[in-house]
Amino acid sequence: MINRKELVTRHNPVLTRADTESPLSVGNGDFAFTADITGLQTLYNEYEILPLCTMSNWGWHTMPDKNGKYYTLDDVEMTHYDINGRIYEYAVEEQKGNEEIYNWLRHNPHRLNLTKISPVWENRKITSADITDIKQELELYTGVLHSKFKLFGQEVSVMTVCAKKADVIGFKISSTALSENLKISISFPYGSHKKSASDWENENRHETEQMNENTLKRILDNDVYYIKITGIKNFKRAGKHEFILNNPVEFTVAFSKDNAFSFWGFNEVLKDSKKSWRNFWENGGAVDFSRCTDERADELERRVVLSQYQLAINSTGSIPPQETGLLCNSWYGKFHLEMHPLHSAWLPLWGKPELLEKSLAWYESVLDNAVQNAARNGYKGARWVKMTGPEGVDSPSRIATLLIWQQPHIIYMLDLIAHAKPENERLDFMKRYWNLVKLTAEFMCDFVQYNEITGMYDLPPPLIPAQEEHKPEVVLNPAFELCYWRFGLAAAAEWACEIFEGSDKWKYITDFKKVGDNMADFPVQNGLYTAHQNCPDTFENFNKDHPSMLFGYGFIDYSGLRPLEDDGNINPVMMSKTIDKVLDCWDFKTMWGWDFALMAMTLARLGRAEEAVDILLKNTPKNSYVASGNNFQKGREDLPLYLPGNGSLLFALALMLAGYGEKKGIIGFPENGKWNGIQAEGIMPLSY
């Protein structure tokens, strides 16, 4: 048995200076508070790389335009494509005279920074030069952030903690300066679609109303939320949107969309955090690399532990996560559905399926919008968007509206959870979510086009594949999407087989398998898999971004549905040659954090374990992991962290440590003696 507490604790992040690339956060999956080295947001103006935000999954803001108007997708002038005698329309290009509406819909709604909580020292402005003797440690096993430092020469100690069962932050401050100089400021910005999610200039565009001695009401246009402060007797307004807390020894700040609060004192928050984090770490999967002699083993273990923490607070909420989670805005605070499995598909394989299932109800809540999205171009079923807010409506984009690889994701994630369920719960689970599977599969069947010449089904233009470098008018049969379409429809047929009897059962099986089993052959040029059928120059002119032609052999496992190696769909020898070509010619600087993990999965399945570890830990700008454990995308100011990198790391390790299908056990680490000490428990193989 792995000593979980010892495993986790040895990777507690410790900071002794202000690290603006790696502030530390506390949170619960639907709410998070990010602090600087004081445990508060003291140096707010100095943390420009990764802003200090307080965010939630319910805290969104929609700003009216200059005339007070709100728009819908119907107000956008569409881009029309005339291909093979059929007209398609998508919100792709900014049409002349329609630019304002186009960008308004990209920027709204946007996630909101709920507050800034920072110390006030008399009337002096606090900078990093005023803070010395720093030691900050995030206690991962309890979720408590401990910060010790000297402020203007006086010792200060701050405990920062977040409740699991409510959106409440607790603070405990110890200092001889409390009764004289040190107070706490709570202030509120207007909403913004920018990275900081804050607009501190337009103070007249929002209101902060004090409802009673400890409750505030925030009004931003048509959006409202509430704050309740507990543990402070002296609470005074200091400005239009600022309040000062005097003698702040122990206090909590709770947030709510609907003014529904229960009592949470500091001790209650602390107790809840300790209990919930202990439960998180002691249950589910774990891996201990401490007995391994490879010089990279400790760093890999650090990334694994800290990725679990970061994903737990950012990517296990009630809606799909944005790429930067609850730490700052990316893509205007919206989330990208094609990234959802890369954030969260590891959870069922690591024994935590309920944490992924929390977000699946959102798909049910926006199903009508997905059906309308499909119908816009005459398709049946439900078409899932790429970039969206909580309402599930598409956002105008040169790429997002034409992307399709997110379509099978919901089937993929549901199937992972179904296989993680106890046998006596599996069928009820499948029946509950069957409508999502059915409508998704119906769209997938209707989206393809039957090719009279080949007798097979094509994925036709206009579309943009996972490798977003291609013109939508010329993309035909992208390799990864073909593989994923086969899997998604085969899985939908398997669900129908388990759920139904009689004619209904065979109707679904026949419809889905007819298309899935007859998708176009994977594109090949000179013995190598290419990006898509019309891209013979893949390795000369498109050798950048995601090498997605590799991912159908690692990310997707057909073994529970059909023998992958024997059906002619993917030839492992050809796949091995293709990955050799990628390793030889690809521009690794342009790759993203999750590419390395998915390549590692493909290498592991090809039996190339040593190279799988090498690529998983490859030293490149977008495969770096900072002190907090976040996958840091060097060179991307708009993405100071990238949680799909963290999630895909854990997903890849499930396959590397537990195997897939009938091939169980460690398959992704070499038998060279350096990794013999691996201890793994509670991790499931990748199988469907």
Number of C-alpha atoms within 10 A of each C-alpha: 7 13 10 16 14 10 20 21 15 13 22 21 20 19 20 15 15 18 17 17 19 25 24 27 28 29 29 26 24 25 27 25 31 24 29 26 30 28 30 22 25 24 23 19 10 15 20 15 19 25 27 31 27 27 28 27 21 16 20 27 25 21 22 14 12 6 6 8 9 14 14 13 15 8 12 22 20 19 14 14 16 12 13 8 7 8 11 16 16 21 23 20 18 19 15 8 9 14 13 14 22 25 15 19 23 22 22 23 22 27 34 31 30 24 22 22 24 21 21 19 17 10 7 7 11 17 13 14 8 11 21 17 13 18 17 26 18 25 18 23 24 22 27 21 26 20 25 22 20 17 22 14 11 12 16 21 17 22 22 27 30 31 27 25 12 19 23 27 27 25 24 18 18 15 15 11 16 17 12 11 14 20 19 20 22 19 20 22 24 26 26 25 25 19 25 25 28 23 16 12 9 10 14 9 13 20 18 22 14 16 12 9 14 16 18 18 18 20 17 18 16 10 14 19 19 22 23 23 22 19 19 16 14 12 17 14 14 13 10 14 20 17 19 21 23 20 21 23 17 18 21 25 22 23 25 19 17 9 16 10 17 9 11 24 20 25 15 13 24 23 14 21 24 21 15 17 20 17 13 17 20 14 14 18 19 24 20 23 21 15 14 17 14 14 9 14 18 17 13 16 20 22 25 22 23 23 23 21 26 25 23 20 24 30 30 24 24 18 22 29 28 31 29 26 32 31 33 29 31 27 20 25 32 28 25 20 24 22 25 25 21 24 30 28 25 29 30 29 26 22 20 20 23 14 19 26 19 14 19 19 13 16 20 14 13 15 22 14 20 23 19 17 22 20 15 14 14 13 18 21 27 26 28 31 24 26 26 27 22 19 13 22 20 23 25 25 19 16 20 23 21 21 22 22 22 21 24 25 21 22 23 22 21 24 22 21 24 21 17 22 17 9 10 8 11 15 15 13 14 20 15 9 17 18 15 21 26 21 19 28 30 21 20 26 22 15 21 19 15 18 12 8 6 11 11 18 23 21 23 19 21 20 24 24 25 22 20 18 16 17 13 19 14 17 20 23 26 28 27 27 25 25 24 22 24 22 24 25 29 23 27 27 26 20 23 23 16 13 15 14 10 8 9 13 17 15 13 22 20 13 15 25 19 16 23 27 15 15 24 26 18 22 22 17 14 7 12 21 27 26 34 27 19 14 19 18 12 19 20 10 10 20 21 20 18 27 28 21 27 25 23 23 25 22 22 22 19 22 16 15 15 12 12 17 14 10 9 11 17 18 15 17 12 14 22 20 14 21 20 12 15 20 14 10 13 19 15 22 14 14 21 20 28 27 24 27 31 30 27 31 34 28 26 28 23 18 15 18 22 16 18 28 24 14 21 22 19 16 11 17 18 25 26 19 23 17 20 25 25 27 29 25 23 16 11 12 13 17 21 25 31 24 29 27 30 31 29 27 29 25 27 28 28 29 31 27 23 22 24 25 16 11 15 16 17 21 24 28 22 18 12 9 10 16 17 15 13 16 16 18 16 15 24 23 21 28 22 21
